[in-house]
Amino acid sequence: MEPKSAVIIDDEPDITTYLAALLSDQGWQVRTANSSAEGLALLEKERPDVVLLDIMMPEKGGLHTLVAIRKNPALAGLPVILVSGIQEKLSADYHAFLERFKHYRPDAFLDKPVDPAHLLATIEQALASAEA
C-alpha cells in the first residue's frame, strides 16, 4: 500500500517543519511550501491525500489559496484542513469571519498550536469524508 501524502502550506518554516515531522513519523510522505503561490504550484504537479493550509500568510493568504483549490476542477475535491493562529489576531469572532468562505468548504479547522493527536484524528476524519 502506498503511503499517504500531504502538502503543508505555511509561511512559517518552524510550523511546516513541525507538522511535516509529525506526519512523517506516522509514515506519511510530506511536501511543504512557504507561500500560497509555491503551494498552488506544488499542487499542480502532484495531488496529495490532504492539504494543511495556514490562513494568515503574506501576499495571498490561505483563504485565497483555498478558493483557488476549490475553483480548480483537478483539485476541487482535495481535503483541505485550515491550520491557523488567526484566533489570536482577530478581536471579533473569527469563526464568523471564516463563515464568509464556507461555500469553498474547508474540510476542517485547527487552531495553532496544533495538538498532534487532534491533528491526526482530524486528518483521518477529512480523508474518510472525502472517500464517502
N, C-alpha and C positions, 0 to 999 in steps of 0.2 A: 504494500500500500504506500502510495506517495505521501510524503509529509505535508501537513497543512502549511499554507503560506500566508504571510501578512505583509502589508505595506504600512509603515508608520510615517505619518506626515506631521512634523512638529518643528518649529523654528528653534527650539532649544535642544542642542546636541546632548545635554545631560539626560533629557527626557527620552529622546529616541534611543540612546544607549541603554537606559534602564529598562524601557519597555521591550526592546529587542532582546536583552539578556533574559528577561522573564519568559518570553515566548520561546527563545532558543533552548532554554533549559527544559522546556516541555516538548522539544523535538520539532518545533516549527522552523520553517525557512523564512527569514525575515529580511526585507529590504527597507531602507529608510530614505527619507527625503526631508530637507530642511526648509522647503518653501512650497507654496501652492503650485507654482509653475513646475518645479522639479518633480513634485508628486504626481501631477497630471501627466507629465512626460513619461514617468515610470509606469503609470497605469496604462498608457497607450501601448507600451511594449510587452507588458505581462499582466495577466489577470490573477490577482491573489484570491485567496478564500475570504479575506476580510481586510478592511482598511480601518486603521486607528488614526483619527484626524483631530488635530488641535484646532480650536476656533480662533484664538487671538494670535495672529501672525502678521508681521509687517507686509506692506503692499496688499496683495489679495489674500484675505483671510480664509479660514476654514469653511465658513458658510458659502463663500464664492466657490470654493473647491467642491463642496457638497452639491451645489446647484449644477456645476459643470459635470460632475459624475452622473447625476440623475438625468441630465438632458442628453447625455451621450448614450445612444442605443446599445452600444457594445458594453457599457459599464453600468447601465441603469439599475440592474438587479443586484449589484455588488453590495454585500452587507457593509455598512459604514457605521462605526461607533465614534461618536464625538467624545473627545477626552480633553477637558479644559479646566483651567483655574479661573474661568471667566466670572464665577460667582463672586470672587474676591474683588473684581474690578467694576462690577455694576452695583449701584446702590438700589436700583429698582429690582423687582422680581425678575431674575434672569430667565426663568422658565417662560414667562410671558414674552420676553424678548425672543426666545427661541421659537415660540408658538407661531410667529410670523413665517417661519420656514418649514412648518410641519408638512406641507404638501410635497416637500422634497424628501420626506421620510428618512431621517437618520434612524438606524435600527436600534440605537441605544445611546445613552448619555452617561458619562462617568466624570465625576469631579476629580481634580488633582488635589492632593496627592492620591494616586491610584492604589487601592488595596489589591495585592496580587491575586488573592483567591476570588475576589469580586470581579476583577478583570477577566479571569479565565472563565468564570461562570457566565458572565455577560457575553463573551465571545461565543461560547457553546450555545447559548440561547439564540443569538443572532444567526448562527450557522443553521441551527435546527429550523428556525422560522424561514430562512431563505430556501431550505430544501423542501419545506411543506407546500 
